Amino acid sequence: TGFLTHLIKSVLRPQFLTTKGIIIMASTPPISRAHDFTAWSSEAMERGCMARYTIDDIDHVPDEEKALLIADNGGIDAPEVRRELYCEDVIDIERAVVPEFAKAREHIVRPAKPPRFRKTYTIADFGFNDLTAVLFAYHDFERAKIVIEDELVFRYKSGLEVGRAVLEKEREIWGHENKPRRYADAPAQLLADLAHTKLGPGITFAPCLKEGAESALNVMRMSIARHEIEIDPKCVTLLAHLEFATWNLMRTSYDRHEDHGHWDMIDALKYTVRHVARRANPAPDVVPEIQGQLGYAGATRNPRTSLARAMAAQTGRRA
């Protein structure tokens, strides 16, 4: 819950218990739709108690002054003008961290349907005051898709608590036999604590590659635009961060949000796209059911050689 909602529900509303007064909220749409005002204005619209006035409704300002103000703010189509002068809920592509998500959403948000053979990944961006964001992903080689199957989100939790929860989630969605590749953006000391089998949960993460952060973010954005990423609808925090995250005014870092922290799922997805081995085929040379038919079993013989011999025997040729 943001400050505005706290102010209204906990501070102002109790003062109207006896007076039966009303609260009038006046504002233009926020830059990020994650702001509390978005929810309040949407509710007001549904209840039919919202009024909308634009610069065109001002009678006491000459048209020439209005035109000058519009021009000074970038012209009639500029996001600043549409938002602040015409009260439109627009995406400012200069401030949105992932502007491509708005158009791609209907194509990439869908329930995960894991293929039989896949390489799995657990990617974590650790925080404390900000969020700890963890994504559970796999690569669908045949469809050439990076699929985000599930997520975990923590705040004010120790690394050891996070590690134990991650192990539990991996076993829940992938079973005990699956061995995912794990990467984390975290201090080396924390990674060592997590890997400790006696004092910690015994979960091993390799450090994320952090060089070329802007390039990595751009690759992630292009992957979204090309629909090379799919996200299960249960990943509500990731979806919110992709939709609402904004840059600060200097575009040096993401804006901070009271509930969403530093939009940490963005970096978790960025690391996922960077570390997934897209060219690696997870399927064996021959599926297990037909190994016996081809005359070999186990891992002591080369499947390719055995397959060649089996095919040669059928055709009467020598392998």
Disulfide bonds with the S-S distance in Angstrom:
none
